[in-house]
Amino acid sequence: MAIIITDECINCGACEPECPNTAIYDAGVEWRFSDGTALSGLIDFGDGVTVDAEAPQAAISDEVYYIVPDKCTECKGFHDEPQCAAVCPVDCCIDDEDVRETDEELLAKKAWLHAE
């Protein structure tokens, strides 16, 4: 599963630099698939959906830091635990029960994001 930042976030920003996938963004900031990844050009998700990796995507939250689920790998392949949760002073980085992924799926996403 991905990690989500709850509305208890105090916007301290400690989590953002810890993310190896650049999946964490400040409130209201647009994000791109290409940010901090090897993705570029047209991305084909294999289900008929394509997106330009450099195209800005709408912010998921305009109130607190947020995590892009399509880029979150729970730090699999990088660290033993999600680094955002490890550094969060108010424990607001928690499992996103709406986005469930196996370890294998998370490692495949990591390989896709970083073109291994």
C-alpha positions as a printed Julia matrix, in Angstrom:
116×3 Matrix{Float64}:
  0.0    0.0     0.0
  1.04   3.59   -0.36
  1.5    6.02    2.48
 -0.85   8.95    3.03
 -0.33  12.15    5.0
 -3.28  12.92    7.25
 -4.75  16.34    7.95
 -2.9   16.28   11.27
  0.22  17.31    9.31
  1.87  20.43   10.74
  3.58  21.22    7.38
  7.05  20.95    8.88
  8.46  19.51    5.64
 10.64  16.87    7.33
  9.24  14.13    5.09
  9.76  15.72    1.68
 13.56  15.38    1.33
 13.46  11.82    2.71
 11.4   10.39   -0.17
 13.6    8.46   -2.64
 10.89   8.73   -5.31
 10.11  12.44   -4.94
  6.52  11.44   -4.23
  5.97  14.02   -1.48
  4.95  17.57   -2.32
  4.11  20.71   -0.39
  0.47  21.71   -0.17
 -0.84  23.19   -3.41
  2.26  22.37   -5.45
  1.77  20.66   -8.82
  3.68  17.41   -9.34
  5.17  15.54  -12.3
  5.95  11.88  -12.87
  9.4   12.98  -14.05
 10.26  14.67  -10.72
 13.08  12.63   -9.17
 12.52   9.63  -11.44
 13.85   8.28  -14.74
 10.45   8.7   -16.39
 10.29  10.94  -19.44
  8.17  11.47  -22.49
  4.88   9.66  -22.92
  4.14   7.08  -20.2
  1.86   4.19  -21.16
  0.15   2.6   -18.17
 -0.86  -0.42  -20.28
 -4.58   0.1   -19.77
 -5.12   2.64  -22.51
 -4.1    5.55  -20.29
 -1.08   7.63  -21.27
  0.38  10.76  -19.74
  3.34  13.02  -20.46
  5.86  12.49  -17.65
  6.76  16.2   -17.7
  3.16  17.44  -17.65
  2.16  19.15  -14.42
 -0.47  17.29  -12.42
 -2.9   18.93  -10.03
 -1.94  19.05   -6.38
 -3.66  16.35   -4.31
 -3.97  18.65   -1.29
 -3.9   22.39   -0.91
 -3.77  22.27    2.89
 -1.0   19.85    3.9
  1.94  18.02    2.35
  0.76  15.1     0.27
  2.08  11.86   -1.25
  1.41  10.86   -4.86
  0.28   7.21   -4.63
  1.49   6.44   -8.17
  5.03   7.34   -7.08
  5.04   5.94   -3.53
  6.81   2.6    -3.05
  6.87   2.73    0.76
 10.65   3.06    0.25
 10.84  -0.62   -0.85
 14.19  -1.27   -2.48
 15.7    1.76   -0.74
 15.05   1.44    3.01
 13.61  -1.04    5.51
 10.73   1.28    6.4
  8.96   4.32    4.92
 11.26   7.25    5.65
  8.46   9.82    5.74
  6.86   7.96    8.65
 10.23   7.53   10.35
 10.93  11.28   10.44
  7.39  12.63   10.96
  7.22  14.36   14.36
  3.42  13.99   14.62
  2.99  10.5    13.13
  0.72  11.64   10.32
  2.36   9.5     7.6
  0.28   6.33    7.72
 -0.76   3.42    5.5
 -3.29   4.41    2.85
 -5.98   1.76    3.2
 -7.41   2.78   -0.2
 -4.18   1.91   -2.04
 -3.1   -1.68   -1.39
  0.0   -3.1    -3.1
  2.13  -6.16   -2.45
  5.88  -5.98   -1.87
  6.35  -7.33   -5.4
  4.14  -4.6    -6.86
  5.98  -1.92   -4.9
  9.37  -3.22   -6.07
  8.12  -3.33   -9.67
  6.93   0.29   -9.31
 10.36   1.26   -7.97
 12.03  -0.39  -10.99
  9.59   1.39  -13.34
 10.15   4.8   -11.71
 13.92   4.47  -11.81
 14.31   2.45  -15.06
 16.31  -0.43  -13.67
